[in-house]
Amino acid sequence: MRAHRIAALCLIWSAAAAQAAELFPLRDVRLGPSPFLDAQATDLHYLMAMDPDRLLAPFLREAGLQPKQPSYGNWESSGLDGHMGGHYLSALALMSASTGDPDVVKRMNYVVAELKRAQEENGDGYLGGIPGGRAAWRDVAAGKLHADNFSVNGKWVPWYNLHKIYAGLRDAWRYGGNEDARVMLVALSDWALRLTNGLSDEQTQTMLKSEHGGMNEVLADVYQMTGDRKYLDLALKFSHQALLQPLQKGEEKLTGLHANTQIPKVIGFQRIGELSDRKDMRQAAAFFWQTVVEHRTVAIGGNSVKEHFHDDRDFSPMIDEVEGPETCNTYNMLKLTEMLFLSQQQGSYADYYERALYNHILGSQRPQTGGFAYFTPMRPNHYRVYSQVDQGMWCCVGSGIESHAKYGEFIYAHDKDALFVNLFIPSTLAWREKGIALTQTNGFPDQAGTRITVDGDARFTMKIRYPAWVAPGQLQLRVNGRALKVDARPGTYLGIERAWRKGDRVDVSLPMRTRLEQMPDKSNYYAVLHGPIVLAAKTNPFPAEHLNFLADDARMGHIAQGRVCPL
Ligand SMILES: [Zn+2]
């Protein structure tokens, strides 16, 4: 009888459009034993090995204060000074929520306190490590503007750089509960308001030719935090029309564009769309996601060659070049995917998330010792290089220290009455509104299934993802040992509505097939997958001493520039 009823409900829910869902607070999800927990521990070690005073030095220097330590080198001393400090603050905030580690919390609060000192010394809300930044921003305010992709008035992507400290302050407040960070973020936003007040829309759009991270997203966040409309207006002013307008019309004009410049702008479009009546901006974001994932993404979930979107009818550069998908792009695609999922719970969003998380993000960290990869070459038999803690100060180290600190974020989601099980990552969730906990245990993906155990009593619908990679009719479900009929299709969710009791156990069997996946341009290159996992082979084309897997602090040290094998 019960099996019958559940089967009927599954049918209804797998087809129904959904209401908005929410993530659980990161602090309410704890990882269990798996490669993700290992990666988190490795990241924590890397974070604590970075010297906060060296990362803070550019902010203090630019405020006219004496740094306690010299800056790091590499990108931290060649114009992008301070970008890593912003990422670092985000990473500490995420890690503090994910682990509760008191040393991480202490480190995060120290970084905020030192930044506060610099901001107060600046006196006008400004906070940044850009060399000569204050004079440069005075020129911008006066309307003196020369911008191209990578610079404004000769400064290396200054808004991109500042976006990192905006995001760091937001995250220190949002994930780390630091109230000073919130006040500092609002002050920094007010500084941007005053700075751009006298600029026409045309001048602002000229400025936005240069990579500017997710400035529109973070300003929309400040609008949500404060309820003050002026920040939403500023977020709209910071929305790059040259990208937005074609997307609004459903036109795909991405070929040739710097890929990771675009993705954060689109995250901002989605964010503004969520917080306002700009449905067109949400549609633009969904269209962008679809076109990038369906036409520009390779098997590991990454995109772009030499940081740029290439012709989507020709993936030969993806095979030839050693600069394959950049890790930052996938970090940002996952952010966008998560937001789109929350507004519409399509299985395709979670399927992409899983693919990119396991095959690109998790694999971008050097196991055990730590270190991060920038490019993941798709060139057969090529290799990657990893950062060293005191040397590589690239963007992908910045996004990397964040990625491995937030694996708990998307495993589950919920709406009022339903729990979504998106990912099969061992973990424990505290669902405070319902007064229950859930634990997921498995050896996935080495074992093709998962077990979910309920601790506490509550009525809700458990919606378990039916991955696209499980064949129709092959997913099997048992509740407390009793098989249930599953009518849901691959790429959807199946729902079990129940008054759950302490000790209830759900076993999900997820049979994996081994299969080939062709390059998106249908050229003669294939990836081999087993379930969601892209397989690789251990090869040894050259004696290892010819290759250096550790990047040095050279400006282009992040590229694996050693010998290539013949195709
Ligand atoms: Zn990067």
Boltz pocket constraint, residues with backbone or C-beta under 6 A from the ligand:
constraints:
  - pocket:
      binder: B
      contacts: [[A, 326], [A, 327], [A, 328], [A, 329], [A, 374], [A, 394], [A, 395], [A, 396], [A, 397], [A, 399]]
      max_distance: 6.0
